[in-house]
Amino acid sequence: MLGDKGYIRRALTTDLAAQELTLLTPLKHNMKQDNSAFNRTVSRQRQLVETVIGHLCHGFDIERIDSRDLWHLTSRLARKVLAHTVMAYFNHLNGLPCLHFRALIRA
């Protein structure tokens, strides 16, 4: 399981180990082990995830989905995620960076 630096706690690590899970976190600056390559990789992936979440929240208004039941909620959520995925795929086909949607909208 991938987590933030704030999750570095012995109690959480042991609880997850009891469930056969391993918590992977970037190291804090005051920790003795130097794992800068891992920290860079985690930071890159985290930036990608936060960018996608930002697109879904601001561009697709995923925070506010008005629905009366679970079926319509999941349907609307799935359509918004699918639209985001299709836009990223179209960018990929056109040789554009996958998450730069403004260039795709202008095209």
WOCOR-V341846 format. One line per field, one symbol per residue. psi: psi as a letter, one per 40 degrees, with the letter a starting at -180 (. if undefined). A space follows every 50 residues. Layout:
psi: ???
This chain:
psi: hhiideeghdddddddddefihhhiiiideidhhfddddddddddddddd dddddddddefedghhieiddddddddddddddddddddddddeeihdeg dddddd.
